[in-house]
Amino acid sequence: MQLLVVGSNGLLGSNVVREGQQRGWNVRGTYHSTRPAFDIPLTQFDLREYDSFDDILTEHDPDVVVNCAAMTDVDGCEINPEQAHILNGDAPCGLAAHCNAHGVEIVHISTDYVFDGTRSEPYSELAETNPVQVYGESKLAGEQAVTEETTDALVARLSFVWGIHRSSGNLTGFPVWVRERLRSGEDIPLFTDQWVTPTRAGQAAETLLDLIEEDATGLFHIVCSSCVTPYKFGEVIANLVSNSEELISEGSIDDVERTATRPTYSCLDVGNVESELDRPQPTLRENIETVRDLLH
């Protein structure tokens, strides 16, 4: 299998690279500015220059492209909506069109923020989308464009992504922030009124490549099976790190002033991917257990 990872120096992209290598696939990648420390063929590529992607496909001749590149700064998207729509909407459309012309399969990454958060039960892939900020709008435009450009695309929605960056070997995301505050003895105010289904990047990469091997197409939610608040997420980390739950305090999403609105409930249903791969998605605690050594 010849795999091309667009955005190979991102958290998810680095895990897709590593997972492909572990399977013995011929992995290649693109990066925007910082070259990752992978011993694979790499090409610098600005997602805004998506018209030049044809040259990259000719150079690397992949069987499958996994597009992990995006503008993921939610508040930044609100401030610069034009750039958000270029990177998250227009560019995926362009990549998909080039892939379709070359007969290359494409896998595209989207987000739980395509939903408005007004529900109180996990969203299935068939649930109505209604993003409440520019980031979600641009990502929805991207996933819709990809599926319109090629009928056999695989689109995966992720949520609250965290994990080990496989180029640096460092744990990144929410667990690291909680761990550092626990170590310093600082109070940790965490939301009790926001609900998410966190995604460990390594587990998502494994699931994505399993779906590719199954020749799966369509839309899948790739998250853990636990619908939790950041407060609960923090408690799980504190319990594993030092039993310092007393440092965690209850907070509200309204306590933080941010440019972009966040949905208060964006948990995703995992029934579709569990059915496709005939196995359960891991719980949040199971995912945290896999990085226990890096949390201490």
C-alpha positions in Angstrom: 0.0 0.0 0.0 1.4 3.4 -1.0 0.1 6.0 1.5 0.4 9.8 1.2 -0.3 11.7 4.4 -1.1 15.4 3.8 -0.2 17.3 7.0 2.3 14.6 8.3 3.7 16.9 11.0 0.4 17.4 12.7 -0.7 15.4 15.7 -3.0 13.1 13.8 -0.9 13.1 10.6 2.2 12.0 12.6 0.2 9.0 14.0 -1.1 8.0 10.6 2.5 8.0 9.3 3.7 5.8 12.2 0.7 3.4 11.9 1.3 3.0 8.2 5.0 2.3 8.9 4.1 -0.3 11.5 2.0 -2.1 8.9 4.8 -2.1 6.4 3.1 0.3 4.1 5.1 2.6 1.8 4.4 5.9 3.5 5.1 9.4 2.2 4.0 12.8 3.5 3.7 16.5 3.0 4.3 19.2 5.6 3.6 22.9 5.7 6.5 24.6 7.5 8.3 22.3 10.0 9.7 19.1 8.5 8.9 16.1 10.7 11.5 13.7 11.9 10.4 10.8 9.8 12.6 8.8 7.5 10.2 8.9 4.6 9.9 10.9 1.4 8.6 14.3 2.3 7.4 17.3 0.3 6.7 20.8 1.5 3.2 21.8 0.6 1.1 24.8 1.3 -2.6 23.7 1.5 -3.5 27.1 -0.1 -1.7 26.0 -3.2 -4.0 23.0 -3.7 -4.0 23.5 -7.5 -0.4 22.2 -7.4 -1.5 18.9 -5.7 -1.5 17.2 -9.1 2.3 17.5 -9.2 2.6 15.9 -5.7 0.4 13.0 -6.8 2.5 12.5 -9.8 5.7 12.5 -7.7 4.5 10.1 -5.0 2.0 8.0 -6.9 -0.1 7.0 -3.9 -2.9 4.5 -3.6 -4.5 6.4 -0.8 -4.3 10.0 0.4 -5.2 10.8 4.0 -5.8 14.6 4.4 -5.0 15.5 7.9 -4.2 19.2 7.1 -6.6 21.9 8.2 -6.9 25.2 10.0 -7.9 24.0 13.5 -7.7 27.2 15.5 -11.4 27.6 16.3 -11.1 31.3 17.4 -8.6 32.0 14.6 -11.1 30.8 12.0 -13.7 33.2 13.5 -11.2 36.0 13.1 -10.1 35.1 9.6 -13.1 33.3 8.0 -11.8 33.7 4.4 -8.6 31.8 5.2 -10.7 29.2 7.1 -12.9 28.5 4.2 -9.9 28.3 1.8 -8.0 25.8 4.0 -10.9 23.8 5.3 -13.4 24.0 2.4 -11.8 24.9 -0.9 -8.5 23.0 -0.4 -10.2 19.6 0.4 -12.4 20.0 -2.6 -9.3 20.6 -4.7 -7.4 17.7 -3.3 -10.4 15.4 -3.8 -10.7 16.5 -7.4 -7.0 15.8 -8.2 -7.3 12.4 -6.4 -10.4 11.6 -8.5 -8.6 12.5 -11.7 -5.6 10.2 -10.7 -7.8 7.3 -9.6 -6.5 7.7 -6.0 -8.7 7.1 -2.9 -9.0 10.0 -0.5 -9.6 10.0 3.3 -10.6 13.3 4.8 -10.8 14.4 8.4 -13.6 16.4 9.8 -15.0 17.4 13.2 -17.8 17.2 15.7 -18.2 21.0 15.4 -20.4 20.5 12.4 -23.2 20.1 15.0 -24.8 22.9 17.0 -24.8 21.1 20.4 -28.5 21.3 21.1 -29.0 17.6 21.5 -28.6 15.5 24.7 -27.7 12.2 23.0 -24.7 11.3 20.8 -25.0 12.5 17.2 -25.0 9.8 14.5 -23.6 10.2 11.0 -27.1 10.8 9.8 -27.9 13.6 12.3 -28.6 17.0 10.9 -25.6 19.3 10.8 -25.8 23.0 11.9 -22.4 24.5 12.8 -22.5 27.5 15.1 -19.0 29.0 14.3 -16.8 29.5 11.2 -14.6 26.6 12.0 -17.6 24.2 11.8 -19.0 25.9 8.8 -15.7 25.6 6.9 -15.1 21.9 7.9 -18.7 21.0 6.9 -18.1 22.7 3.5 -14.9 20.6 3.2 -16.5 17.2 3.9 -19.4 18.0 1.6 -17.1 19.0 -1.2 -15.0 15.9 -0.8 -18.0 13.6 -1.0 -19.3 15.5 -4.0 -16.0 15.3 -5.9 -15.6 11.5 -5.4 -18.3 9.0 -4.5 -15.9 6.6 -2.7 -14.3 9.0 -0.3 -13.9 8.1 3.4 -14.7 11.0 5.8 -14.0 10.7 9.5 -15.2 13.1 12.2 -13.0 13.4 15.2 -13.4 15.3 18.5 -11.2 16.9 21.2 -8.1 15.3 19.8 -5.1 14.5 22.0 -2.2 12.1 22.1 1.5 11.4 21.4 3.0 13.4 18.6 5.0 10.7 16.8 7.6 13.0 15.3 8.7 14.4 18.7 7.5 11.6 21.0 5.8 14.1 23.2 2.3 13.8 24.7 0.2 16.7 23.6 -3.2 18.2 24.2 -5.6 18.3 27.2 -3.9 15.6 29.3 -0.6 17.5 29.3 -2.2 20.7 30.4 -3.9 18.9 33.3 -0.7 17.0 34.2 1.4 20.2 34.3 -1.1 22.0 36.6 -1.3 19.0 38.9 2.5 18.9 39.1 2.6 22.6 40.0 -0.3 22.3 42.5 -2.4 24.8 40.7 -6.2 24.9 40.8 -7.7 23.3 37.6 -11.1 24.8 36.7 -12.8 22.5 34.2 -16.2 22.7 32.5 -19.0 20.6 33.8 -21.5 21.9 31.1 -19.7 20.8 28.0 -19.9 17.2 26.7 -17.4 15.7 24.2 -16.2 12.3 23.1 -12.4 12.7 23.1 -10.2 11.2 20.3 -6.8 9.7 21.0 -4.8 10.4 17.9 -3.0 7.0 17.9 -6.3 5.1 18.2 -7.8 7.2 15.4 -4.9 6.5 13.1 -5.3 2.8 13.7 -9.0 2.9 13.0 -8.5 4.9 9.9 -6.1 2.5 8.4 -8.3 -0.5 9.4 -11.1 1.2 7.5 -8.9 1.7 4.5 -8.0 -2.0 4.6 -11.7 -2.8 4.7 -12.3 -0.6 1.6 -14.8 1.3 3.7 -16.3 4.5 2.2 -18.7 7.1 3.6 -18.9 8.9 6.9 -17.6 7.5 10.2 -17.3 9.0 13.7 -13.9 8.0 15.2 -13.9 8.9 18.9 -13.9 7.1 22.2 -17.1 5.5 23.4 -17.2 7.8 26.5 -19.3 11.0 26.4 -17.7 13.1 29.2 -17.2 16.7 30.4 -13.7 18.2 30.5 -14.2 18.0 34.3 -14.6 14.2 34.2 -11.7 13.9 31.7 -9.6 15.8 34.2 -10.7 13.5 37.0 -9.6 10.4 35.1 -6.2 12.0 34.5 -5.8 13.1 38.1 -6.7 9.7 39.4 -4.0 8.1 37.3 -1.3 10.7 37.9 -1.4 11.5 41.6 -4.9 11.0 43.0 -5.0 14.8 43.2 -8.7 15.3 42.3 -9.0 18.0 45.0 -7.1 20.4 42.7 -9.9 20.1 40.1 -12.8 22.5 40.5 -16.1 22.9 38.6 -16.2 25.6 35.9 -18.6 26.7 33.2 -18.1 27.2 29.5 -19.6 30.7 30.1 -16.7 31.5 32.4 -14.3 31.8 29.5 -14.7 34.6 27.0 -13.7 33.3 23.5 -14.2 34.7 20.0 -16.0 31.6 18.6 -19.0 29.9 20.0 -18.5 26.2 21.1 -21.3 23.6 21.1 -22.1 22.6 24.7 -22.8 19.0 23.5 -21.0 17.4 20.6 -20.7 13.8 21.6 -20.6 11.5 18.6 -22.2 8.1 18.2 -19.7 5.3 17.3 -22.2 2.6 16.3 -21.3 2.9 12.6 -17.6 2.3 13.0 -18.1 -0.4 15.6 -20.3 -2.2 13.2 -18.0 -1.8 10.2 -14.9 -3.1 12.1 -16.9 -5.5 14.4 -15.2 -4.3 17.6 -16.0 -1.7 20.3 -14.4 1.7 20.4 -12.2 2.2 23.5 -13.5 4.0 26.5 -11.8 7.2 27.6 -10.1 5.4 30.6 -8.8 2.7 28.2 -7.3 5.4 26.0 -5.7 7.2 29.0 -4.2 3.9 30.2 -2.2 3.6 27.0 -0.2 6.7 27.9 -0.1 6.2 31.6 3.8 6.2 31.7 3.9 9.6 29.9 1.6 11.1 32.5 3.8 10.5 35.4 
